[in-house]
Amino acid sequence: MAGVAGLVDNIVANRGNAALDSLSAMKGRVSDKERLKVACQGFEAMMNQVMLRAMREAVPDNGFIKRSSAEKIWTDMLDEKYADTMAKNNVGGLADILYKSLEPSVK
């Protein structure tokens, strides 16, 4: 379980600042409900990225072809884009569930 928590902390550290800046920039221009929707999609994207990274780590590396650090960085960036696309296209549905449960508390 510590591994998953570490992955979440790492993703929040890498993605959290941009997401918070985006939500802060939206304040005043769009409704709080719209900001909540963006935040829920961001959370779903973060969870999708954790899932994709865990899936990649589950596949054993046979050592036949060594992975370079550049390939690891590229793979992380690709997973981030996949996760964002999955969240925006409502693949998992987590954003909708979160939004529906939190929406009544927003003015």
C-alpha positions in Angstrom: 0.0 0.0 0.0 2.9 2.3 0.7 3.8 2.1 -3.0 0.4 3.4 -4.2 0.5 6.2 -1.7 4.0 7.1 -2.9 2.8 7.1 -6.5 -0.1 9.4 -5.7 2.1 11.8 -3.8 4.5 11.9 -6.7 1.7 12.5 -9.2 0.2 15.2 -7.1 3.6 16.9 -6.7 4.1 16.8 -10.5 0.6 17.6 -11.6 -1.0 19.4 -8.7 0.6 22.8 -9.2 -0.6 23.1 -12.8 -4.1 21.9 -11.9 -4.3 24.3 -8.9 -3.0 27.2 -11.1 -5.7 26.4 -13.7 -8.5 26.3 -11.1 -7.3 29.5 -9.5 -7.2 31.2 -12.9 -10.8 30.1 -13.6 -12.1 31.7 -10.4 -14.4 34.6 -11.1 -14.6 33.7 -14.8 -16.6 30.5 -14.5 -19.0 29.1 -12.0 -17.9 27.1 -9.0 -19.8 24.1 -10.5 -17.7 24.3 -13.6 -14.5 24.5 -11.5 -15.7 21.5 -9.5 -16.1 19.6 -12.8 -12.6 20.4 -13.9 -11.2 19.4 -10.5 -13.1 16.1 -10.6 -11.7 15.4 -14.1 -8.2 16.2 -12.8 -8.6 13.8 -10.0 -9.8 11.1 -12.4 -6.8 11.8 -14.6 -4.5 11.5 -11.6 -6.0 8.1 -10.7 -5.9 6.9 -14.3 -2.2 7.7 -14.4 -1.6 5.8 -11.1 -3.4 2.8 -12.7 -1.4 3.0 -16.0 1.9 3.2 -14.1 1.0 0.3 -11.9 0.0 -1.7 -15.0 3.4 -1.0 -16.6 5.2 -1.9 -13.5 3.3 -5.2 -13.3 4.9 -6.3 -16.6 8.2 -7.9 -15.9 11.3 -6.5 -17.6 13.2 -9.3 -19.2 16.4 -7.3 -19.4 16.9 -8.1 -23.1 16.5 -4.5 -24.1 17.6 -1.9 -21.6 15.2 1.0 -21.1 17.0 4.3 -21.2 16.1 7.2 -18.9 14.7 9.1 -21.9 12.4 6.2 -22.7 11.2 6.2 -19.1 10.5 9.9 -19.2 8.7 9.6 -22.6 6.6 6.7 -21.2 5.6 8.8 -18.2 4.6 11.7 -20.4 2.6 9.3 -22.7 0.8 7.8 -19.7 0.0 11.4 -18.5 -1.6 12.2 -21.8 -3.5 8.9 -21.9 -4.8 9.6 -18.4 -5.9 13.1 -19.3 -7.7 11.8 -22.5 -9.4 9.0 -20.6 -10.7 11.5 -18.0 -11.9 14.0 -20.6 -13.7 11.3 -22.5 -15.3 9.9 -19.4 -13.8 6.4 -19.8 -13.8 5.5 -16.1 -16.7 7.6 -14.9 -15.0 8.5 -11.6 -15.2 12.2 -12.4 -19.0 12.0 -12.8 -19.4 10.0 -9.6 -17.3 12.6 -7.7 -19.1 15.5 -9.3 -22.6 14.1 -8.5 -21.7 13.5 -4.9 -20.0 16.9 -4.4 -22.2 19.1 -6.6 -25.0 19.6 -3.9 -22.4 21.2 -1.6 -21.5 23.9 -4.2 -23.5 27.1 -4.4 
